[in-house]
Amino acid sequence: MDRKMANRKLIRLSQLKNKLAAENLEEIDWVTFGVIVKKVTPQSSNNGRTFSIWRLNDLRDLNECVSLFLFGEVHKEHWKTDQGTV
């Protein structure tokens, strides 16, 4: 993990909203971790393509979640991922 995190900044999911408002994260090599705390049943968009929605949390502040929308190949590859997965 030390090798993977070298020269990267960890931003907790519960801090992401504040960091996005205060910093230009496009110029920083940053990572975040989250746990899938809720999965919505796959849905179809207006154009007929299927997608998934995951609610992610860092387990530090259970009131602060991030919604992650999975489309295309990412949806096809990961839609069966279990709730509770990091």
N, C-alpha and C positions, 0 to 999 in steps of 0.2 A: 504494500500500500504506500509506503514511503516513496518508492520509485515512481509510482503512478501519480502521486500528489506533488512531486517535485516541481517547483516554480508555478504552482497553481494555488488559487485562493479558495478556501472552503466558505461557501455562503449557505447558511441554514435556510431551509424552505420557509421557516417562520420569519426570517429576516429579509426574504427576497423582495417583497413589495417596497420596503423602506430603502433597500440598497438600489433598486431600480430608479427610485426617485432621486437619490442622492449622488449616485455614481454613474459614470459611463461604462457599463459592464462590457460593451463591445470591444473595449481596449484592454480588457483584463482576461487572462486565462483562468476561468473559474469553474468550479464544480459544485454540485449539490447532490444530496442523497434524500430519498423519500421512500416511504412505505405506502403501498397501495392500501388505503383505508376503506375505499368504496369503489365498486365498479358498476357502471350503468350497463344494462343489457345493450349489446350492439344495436345501432340504429342505422337507418338509411337517410342520406342527405337528399336534397331536392333533385339532384342529378342521378339518384339511384345507387350511389356508391355507399358501401357500408363503412361505418367508423365506430370507434369505441371512445368512451370517456372514463378516465380514471381520476379519482380524487386522491391526492398525495399529501402526506403529512410527515414531519420530522420527529413526531412524538414528543416534542418539547412543549408546543402549544397546540392542543387539539382543536382550538377554534380557528387556527390559521391553516387552511388547506389551499392547494394549488390544483386546478383542473388541468388535466393533460388530455388533449384530443389526439387520437391515433387514426391516421388515414393511410390508405394505399397499402404498400408492402409492409409498413410497420404494423398496421392493424392486422394484416393477414398472419404475420409472424408471431405477434405477441398477444392477441386478443384472449387467448386461453390462460394467460398468466394468472396465478391465484392471488386473491386478495390476501394481504399480509406479506407479500413479497417485497423485498427491498430493491 
